[in-house]
């Protein structure tokens, strides 16, 4: 959907069949970026004064105690607010390594850190100053892709850490609106966009993002059904060739593919559906347990019909049996590690955590108010990004028993 959330919500209806639905949440601050304006090279941005980055130990809810586990709240996380060097609204987030982080956002902005968020390089893609990069996918510190939302649609690729960017896909149709991007591996990826002529836009790549082709059997949307470009996580992938994407508007559904995103089948969820509500983010655990989060972005503290879980790889969806999320949520992410089941979800009103694959949730006191969250591959850190260039780094005790 043509949605954007910086620090202020704005309802800006536009004409067309899905005009009001797709132009809610128009992002603000599109012309303001603090940091490098050198189109060929980014500038390192150091951390703010020590007082602004002093870590705090948060009373993150401990998991229930089991045999061999203490469940002691002293095993708390450490949370630090970092200065990214930009005031752009950041929604795209990718963490290919423990200390390697990419984020993207408004005004053609991307940021990259190679030291766990202590310092950042800020850049603006040449010729893309008016674009809103709602998603980024990084393979490592040098190789990454940026996806813009809205028209014109653009997909850029870098192989040198952002020093230069190559345009690999463009679409100037007025109706085009890409929402989210995900990859299975270094070659296979998928992008999902809002419907055009009744069918969702689905782009697929088999060469790491150099070329993109439309799915041969694009899913047919119901009238008024569309996606949300909130955190780049309305689509997710799973082994071996599975993918899922969520929708809202006329109906809150999850679409499922088993062939690298070429053919899709839908399942209905019990989540609220309206022009301002639906499925905003999806995640699946390695055992194919699915979690869908969202709600109504106009009521960020409302905690009703904003969560669904799937026990069977997305074939069916039900309400969570335990306590749910504490508000509207834009992103959900499982924490990797030797013990599964820990899931985090964030939104503009705060964050929640689950220790049982999303069946029950607890609010995190002073949790990050963010648009997106992602974990390092080993689960030792999480990064959250949001409006005004906000970045939060969450460090966990080293592989503690959960």
N, C-alpha and C positions, 0 to 999 in steps of 0.2 A: 504494500500500500504506500501511497505517497504520504508517509508519516515521518515526522522528525521531531525530536525532543532535545532541546538544549537545556537551559535552565528555566525556560518559560514555555507553557503550552499555548499554541495559537490555533484557532479554528479558522482556516482560510479556505472556504469552499470554492471550487472551480467548476466550470460547466462540463457536461459530459455525462454518460450513463453511470459511471462510477465516480463522478467528479467529487461530490462531497466526501465519500468514503475514502478516496485515494489522496485527497489533499489536506486532510486533517493533520495537525501536528507539523506544519511547515516549520523547518528549523530556522532558528534565529541566529544572528551573529555571523552570517555567511561571509561578510566582507572583512572580518576582523581576525587576523592571525598574528600572534606575537612569535617571533623567531625568524629563522632564515628565510629570505626571499630569493636567495641565489638558486636559480633553477637547476644548476648543474652540480651543486654541492651543498650538503647540509652542514649546519654548525653545531658542534657539541654544546649541550646545555648542561651546566653543572647543577648540583642540588641546591636548594634554598638554604638560608641560614640554619644552623643546627637546631634552633628552637622550633623551626617549622617542620623538621623531619624527625624529631625525637620519637623513637618508637614507644608504643604503649602496649601493654599486655592486656588483651581483651578477654573478658570472661566468656569465651565461646562455649556454648553448651557442650558438656562432655557427653560422649556416648554412654549408653547404659552399661554398667559393669557386668562382665561375664567372667567365666573361669579364666584366670590368668590376666585379667584386666582390672584396673583400679577404678576407672570412671572418675578419676580425681580431676576436679576443675583446675588444679594447679598445672595440668598439662595443657596450658592455654597457648593460643597463637599470639604472634607478635605482628602488629599492624602498623605500617608506616605510610604516611601521605607524602607522595613525591611530587616535585615540580617537573612537568613535562616540557616546559618552555613554550607552550602555546595556549591560547584561550579558545581554540577550536573545540567544538563539541565532538568528542571521540565516541564512536560506536563500534567500529571494526577492531578486532583484537585477535592476535595469533601469537602463540608461545611455542616455538619449535624446539627450544632448549631451556635448560634450567634458568639461565640468566639472559636468554635472548628473547626479546619482546618487540613485537610490532603492533602499532595501533594506527587507526585512520579516522578521518572525520571530515568536517566541513571545510570549505574554501580550498579544496584540493590538497589537504594536509595529510601527511603521514609522519609518524615518529618511530624511532627505533632505539632500543637500548641493548647493550651487550654486557652489562654488568648488573643485571637484576633490578634495573630501574633507578640506580643511583644517578646516572647521567643519561641524557637523551640527545639524539640528533634529530632536529626538526627540519622538514623540507616541504616544499610545495611543488607538485608536478607541473612542469612547464606547459602552459596552455590549458591547464585544468583548474585554474583558480576559481571558477564558478561551480565546480562539481562538488558533490557531497559523497565522499568515499565511505559508504555504509559498511563495507566489509574489506578485510585484508586476509590473505592466506600466505603464510611464510613457510618455506621449506627449511631455511636456515638463516644465518645472518646476512647472506648475500642475495638469496633468491626469494622473491615474493611477488604476489599479484594484488592489485587494487581493483575493486569493483565500485562503480558509481551508481547511485540510485537516481531515478528521474530521467528526463529526456533533455539532452542526448545521453544515451548509455555508453559508457566507456569501460574497457578492461585494459589495464596497463600491467606490464611485467618488467621487473628489474633483475639483473644478474650480477650487480655490483654494489649491493647494499643501498640502493636508492640514488647513487650518483647520476645514473641515467635511467630513463624509463622508455619502453617501447609500447606503442599502441597496438594491441593484438585483436581488438574487437570493437566495433562501433555500430550504433543503431540510432538513427535520428528520427525515427517515427515518434510523433507526438504522444502516442499512447504507451510507449515503452517505459517500464519501471521495474528494474531489477531489485530484488529484496535481499538475497542471501546466497552464500557460496560455501561449498564444502568439498573436501577431497578424501578419497580412499587411500591414496598413495601418492607418489611423486608424479604419476602420469594421469591418473583418472580423477576427474573432478566434475562437479555439477553446479549450475546456477539456476535459481528459480526466480521468476518474475511474475508480475500481475497478468491477468488474462488480457489477451487481445483477440477480438472476434470470437469470444467464448472459450478460448483455450489458454491455459497457463503457458507462459513462456518458460521453456526448459532448455538450457544450453548445456552441452556436454563436451568435455575435452578428453583426449587420450594421449596427449603429448605434453602434459604439464602446464597447459594454459596457453600454448602458442597459437593453437587454432581451436575454435569453438563452433559446434554444429548443433542445430536444433534437434530435439528428440523426434523420432519418426512417429511416435504415438503420444503427442502432448495431452495431458489430462484435461478433460472438459469441465469447466467451472460451472457452478450454479449461478444464476443471475445475482449479482451483488456479492459474490464470494471473491476474496482477494487475500493477499498475504500482508505481513507487517515487516517493514524494514527497520527494525528497532535495534538489533544487536548483531546482525549477520548470522544468527543461529536459528532462523525459522526453517532451515534445512540441516540435516545431519546425515552422516554416513556410518555404516557398520559393515563388519566382515560378513561374508566375503565380498558381496556385490550389492548389499542392501542400502537403501536410502529412504528418508522420510522428510516430508515438509508439512507445515501446519498452516491453517487458514483461519480467517474470521470474516466478519461482515454479516452476510446472510446466514452463514452456518459455520460452526467451529469443527473443522475436520482435520484428520491427519491422512495424508496420501503416502502410500508405501510402494517402493520399487525393489525388485530383486535382480535387476539386470543393468546395473550402472546407470539408472535413471532414464531408461528409454521408455518403459511402459509402467503405468501407475494404476493403483486401485485405492479408493478412498474408504475411510472408516469414520463414523461419526463419534464425537466426544461429548461428554456431558457438560462441557465448559460453555460459559455465556458467549453469545454471539450477537453482535450489533455493529453499527458503523464505527464504534470505538472499542470493541472488545473481540476477543477470540484467542487463538493460540499464537503466542509471540515467540516461543522458543521451545526446542525439543532436544532431548538427550536420551541416549540408550546406553545401558551398561553392557559389558562384554557378554552377559548371559541373556541379552535381548529383552531386558526389562526397560520399558519406556516411561519417560516422564515428560509431560507437556505442561507448560506454565504460561500464564498471561493474565487475563482479567480485562478491566476497563481502564484505559489510560487517562480518562477524565476523572476517575475516582481512585487515586493511587493508594488510598488507605483501605479501600473496600476489599474484603477478603472472602468473597463469595463466588463460587463457580469459576475459580481461577487456576484449577489444578486438575489433572487427570493422569492416571497411570495405566500401563499396559503390561500384562504378564506374559504375552505371547508374541513379542516382536512387532507390535503395532497392529495386529489383526483386530483386537477389541480394546476398548478404553472404558474405564470406570472411574468413579470418584475415589479419591484416596480414603482409606478406611480410618485413618487416624487424624490428629490435628493437622490442619492445612497451613498454607502460606499466610503470612500476616498482612499481605497487601498485594497490589498489582506488581507483577514481576516481568522483566524484559528478557532475562537470560537465565539459563540453568546449565550446570556443568558438573559431571561426576569427577570426584577426585581420584586420580590413578593411585595405585598402590597395591601392596600384597593382600590387604583386606578390603574387599569391595563394600559397596552400599552407602558410602558417604557422598552426598550430593549437596551442592550449594546453589542458591538462586538469589539474584539481585534485582533491584528496581529502584526507582527514584525515592521510595520511602524507606528503604533499608534492605536487609538481607535475612535469609533463613537457611537452616541446615537440616538435612535428614541423614540418619545413620542406618536406614533400612530401605534403601533404594526408592525413596520418595513416598513411602506409605504413611509416614508421619513426619511432622516438621516442628522445629523450634525456632523462634526468632533469635537473631544474634544481637545482643546489646551493642549499640554503637557500631553495627555492621556497616559496610560500605554502601552508600547511596550511589548507585552506578547504573550504567546502561548495559555493560557487558562484563563477563568474568571468564577467565580461562586459567587452567592449571599448567604448571610445568609438567613435562612428561613423567617425571618420577613422583609427582604429587607433593614435593617438598615446599612448593610455593604456589600461591595464586595471585593473579593480577586482575584488578578491576579498573575500568575506565568510565568516564562520564562527561558531563558538561564542563565547560570552561577549562578543558584540558586536564581534568582531574584524573590522577592515577593513585591507586592504593596498592601496596605490596603486602601480602599476607604470608608470613613465614610460619611453617608448622614445625613442632619438635620432630627431629629426624625419625621418620617412620615409627612413631610411637604406636603402641597397641591401640586400636580403635574399637 
